């Protein structure tokens, strides 16, 4: 997901997206621990998407303050 797409979303939508990504990250870590992971590159992608969402959320909160 691109940062420009994230900037179009509301803070509530970004919070929902963050929760979804955190759940996916947890599931991927669990799969890695049990040896069931098929796509190891997904861990890196999810981690970066979480960072993008957090960055855009922070931008929106500082802009509104």
C-alpha positions in Angstrom: 0.0 0.0 0.0 1.3 3.4 -0.9 1.6 6.3 1.5 -0.6 8.4 -0.7 -3.4 5.9 -0.4 -3.0 6.0 3.4 -3.2 9.8 3.5 -6.6 9.7 1.9 -8.0 7.6 4.8 -9.4 8.9 8.0 -7.6 8.4 11.4 -10.2 5.8 12.3 -9.7 3.9 9.1 -5.9 4.0 9.7 -6.4 2.6 13.2 -8.4 -0.3 11.8 -5.7 -0.9 9.2 -3.1 -0.9 11.9 -5.0 -3.4 14.0 -5.4 -5.7 10.9 -1.6 -5.5 10.2 -0.7 -6.2 13.8 -2.8 -9.3 13.7 -1.2 -10.4 10.5 2.2 -9.8 11.9 1.4 -11.9 15.0 0.1 -14.7 12.8 3.3 -14.6 10.7 5.5 -14.7 13.8 3.5 -17.7 15.0 3.9 -19.4 11.6 7.6 -18.8 11.7 8.0 -20.2 15.2 6.1 -23.4 14.2 7.9 -23.8 10.9 4.7 -23.4 8.8 5.7 -20.1 7.1 5.6 -20.3 3.3 6.3 -16.7 2.3 9.1 -15.3 4.5 9.2 -12.0 2.6 5.7 -11.1 3.9 7.1 -10.4 7.3 9.2 -7.6 6.0 6.4 -6.2 3.9 3.9 -6.2 6.8 6.5 -4.5 9.1 7.0 -1.7 6.6 3.3 -1.3 6.1 2.9 -0.9 9.8 5.5 1.8 9.8 3.8 3.6 7.0 0.5 3.6 8.8 2.0 4.8 12.0 3.8 7.6 10.1 0.7 8.8 8.4 -1.3 8.6 11.7 1.4 10.7 13.4 1.3 13.3 10.5 -2.4 13.6 10.8 -2.4 14.0 14.6 0.3 16.7 14.5 -1.4 18.5 11.7 -4.7 18.7 13.6 -3.1 19.8 16.9 
